[in-house]
């Protein structure tokens, strides 16, 4: 079941919301993130988040070192040769990798000296708190310097229904698009929605950058026209996705 990237640049906000609901309906797993902590901040939580980010940086550094160690100029891709102005040597590539590692080290050093924390659970409704807990949230920096909670969870029928009944299911509101939405009584706010099926992405968003990527197979596209019993709307969206 081969998936392809579909073009979403011509979709309206309402059409994007429809595509996100469809992805949720057929998806098996999803992830999203908060923009603050919905729990008290402890020293242990903060230190764990620091170490998680630092370990990811260290993993990238080791990967860079391995790339430099095994680099073969004769096997360089046309894209890499173009990047280096037509000729790429082991020395040039080594300096390039050294600069990448320096950038990683600078980010690692800066992380503990410049980060943002927002804690907001004063008005958290008990039902919303329980629902949020069902999304398996963890406190993390991710690839940012903003502490938040990342949720990664199976899309059960109960969670699908809650998401489809969120702001994704109504008329799009300004500021709530590209994978950002709210639900519940509190309400809970989430962004950067991503959905998987069969271990592969079918939807990926970066909310603050206005990015929404869709990856669907021909078989999944065949299911789309009947979604929510609105064939005219869905066929119009499909034409745009395939343009």
C-alpha positions in Angstrom: 0.0 0.0 0.0 2.1 2.9 -1.3 1.3 6.3 0.0 2.0 9.6 -1.8 2.3 13.2 -0.6 -0.8 15.1 -1.6 -0.8 18.9 -2.3 -2.8 20.9 0.3 -1.8 24.4 -0.7 -5.1 25.2 -2.4 -7.4 23.9 0.4 -9.5 26.3 2.5 -9.5 26.2 6.3 -12.8 24.2 6.2 -11.3 21.8 3.7 -8.2 21.3 5.8 -10.3 20.5 8.8 -12.2 17.9 6.8 -8.9 16.3 5.7 -7.8 16.2 9.4 -11.1 14.6 10.5 -10.7 12.0 7.8 -7.2 11.2 8.9 -8.4 10.8 12.5 -11.2 8.5 11.4 -9.0 6.1 9.4 -5.9 6.5 11.5 -4.5 4.1 14.1 -2.2 6.3 16.2 -1.8 10.0 16.7 0.3 12.6 18.5 -0.1 16.2 19.4 1.4 18.6 21.9 0.3 21.2 24.4 1.7 24.7 24.6 2.1 24.6 28.4 2.2 22.1 31.3 -1.1 20.9 32.6 0.5 19.7 35.9 2.8 21.1 38.6 6.5 21.4 37.5 8.9 19.5 39.6 12.7 19.5 39.5 12.7 15.8 38.4 10.4 16.6 35.4 12.6 19.5 34.3 15.8 17.5 34.6 14.3 14.6 32.7 13.3 16.9 29.9 16.8 18.5 29.8 18.4 15.0 29.6 16.0 13.8 26.9 16.9 16.8 24.7 20.6 16.4 25.4 20.6 12.7 24.6 18.9 13.5 21.2 21.7 16.1 20.5 24.4 13.6 21.4 22.8 10.9 19.2 22.9 13.4 16.2 26.5 14.2 17.0 27.5 10.5 16.9 25.6 10.1 13.6 27.5 13.1 12.2 30.8 11.6 13.3 30.0 8.3 11.6 29.0 10.1 8.4 32.4 11.8 8.3 34.2 8.6 9.1 32.6 6.7 6.3 32.4 9.5 3.8 33.5 8.6 0.2 34.0 11.6 -2.1 33.6 9.3 -5.2 30.1 8.2 -4.0 28.9 11.8 -3.3 25.4 12.5 -4.7 24.9 15.2 -7.4 23.0 17.2 -4.7 25.9 17.1 -2.3 28.4 18.0 -5.1 26.2 21.0 -6.0 26.1 22.0 -2.3 29.9 22.2 -2.2 30.2 24.0 -5.5 30.9 21.1 -7.8 33.7 19.4 -5.9 33.5 17.7 -2.5 36.6 16.4 -0.7 36.9 14.5 2.6 38.5 17.7 4.1 35.6 19.9 3.0 33.1 17.4 4.2 34.9 17.0 7.5 34.8 20.8 8.1 31.1 20.8 7.2 30.4 18.1 9.8 32.5 19.8 12.4 30.4 23.0 11.9 27.2 20.9 12.4 28.5 19.4 15.6 29.5 22.9 16.8 25.9 24.0 16.2 24.6 21.1 18.2 27.0 21.8 21.1 26.0 25.4 21.1 22.3 24.4 21.3 23.1 21.9 24.1 24.9 24.6 26.1 22.2 27.2 25.6 19.3 24.9 26.5 19.9 25.0 30.3 20.5 28.8 30.1 17.5 29.8 28.0 14.2 28.0 28.1 10.5 28.8 28.7 8.1 27.3 31.1 4.3 27.9 31.3 2.2 26.0 33.9 -1.6 26.4 33.6 -3.9 23.9 35.2 -5.8 26.1 37.7 -9.1 25.7 35.7 -8.5 22.2 34.5 -11.8 20.3 34.5 -11.5 16.8 36.2 -13.0 15.1 33.1 -10.6 17.0 30.8 -7.7 16.0 33.1 -8.7 12.4 32.9 -9.0 12.6 29.1 -5.7 14.3 28.8 -4.1 11.6 30.9 -5.5 9.0 28.4 -3.3 10.5 25.7 -0.1 9.4 27.6 1.4 12.9 27.9 5.1 13.4 28.8 6.9 16.5 29.8 9.4 17.4 27.1 11.2 20.1 25.2 11.1 18.2 22.0 13.3 20.1 19.6 12.4 23.4 21.2 13.4 25.4 24.3 9.7 25.6 25.3 8.7 23.0 27.9 5.4 21.3 27.0 3.6 18.0 27.1 3.8 15.6 24.1 1.0 13.1 23.6 1.4 9.9 21.7 -1.5 7.5 21.8 -3.6 4.8 20.0 -6.7 6.2 18.3 -9.4 4.4 20.2 -13.0 5.0 19.2 -13.5 7.1 22.3 -10.5 9.3 21.5 -11.6 9.6 17.8 -15.0 10.7 18.8 -13.6 13.3 21.2 -11.3 14.7 18.5 -14.1 14.7 15.9 -16.2 16.6 18.4 -13.5 19.2 19.0 -13.0 22.5 17.2 -11.9 20.4 14.2 -15.6 19.4 13.8 -17.0 22.9 13.7 -16.6 26.0 11.5 -12.8 26.8 11.5 -11.9 29.7 13.8 -9.1 32.1 13.3 -6.0 30.9 15.0 -7.1 27.2 15.1 -5.8 25.6 11.9 -3.0 23.4 10.6 -3.3 20.8 13.4 -4.2 23.1 16.2 -7.5 22.6 18.0 -9.3 22.6 21.4 -11.7 20.3 23.1 -13.5 19.7 26.4 -14.8 22.0 29.1 -11.5 23.6 30.2 -10.9 23.8 27.2 -7.8 21.8 26.4 -5.6 23.2 23.6 -3.4 21.0 21.3 -1.3 21.6 18.2 1.0 19.8 15.8 -1.5 17.0 15.2 0.0 14.0 13.4 -1.7 10.7 12.5 -0.3 7.3 11.5 -1.8 4.2 10.0 0.1 0.9 9.6 3.1 2.5 11.2 3.4 5.2 8.5 2.3 8.8 8.6 -0.9 9.9 6.9 -1.1 13.4 8.3 1.6 15.7 9.7 1.3 19.3 10.8 3.4 22.1 12.2 0.9 24.5 13.5 2.9 27.7 14.1 4.4 27.4 10.6 1.1 26.7 8.9 2.2 23.3 7.5 -0.1 20.4 6.7 1.1 17.4 4.8 -1.1 14.5 3.8 0.1 11.0 2.8 -2.6 8.7 1.5 -2.7 5.6 -0.6 -5.0 5.1 -3.6 -7.1 2.7 -1.5 -7.5 5.4 1.2 -8.4 8.0 -1.4 -11.2 5.7 -2.6 -12.7 5.9 0.9 -12.6 9.7 1.0 -15.6 10.6 -1.2 -18.1 8.8 1.2 -16.6 10.5 4.3 -19.4 12.2 6.3 -21.8 11.5 3.4 -20.7 14.7 1.6 -19.6 13.4 -1.8 -19.7 16.8 -3.6 -17.5 18.5 -1.0 -15.1 15.6 -0.8 -14.7 15.3 -4.6 -13.8 18.9 -4.8 -11.2 18.5 -2.0 -9.8 15.4 -3.7 -9.4 17.3 -7.0 -7.3 19.9 -5.1 -5.3 17.2 -3.3 -4.4 15.6 -6.6 -3.7 18.8 -8.5 
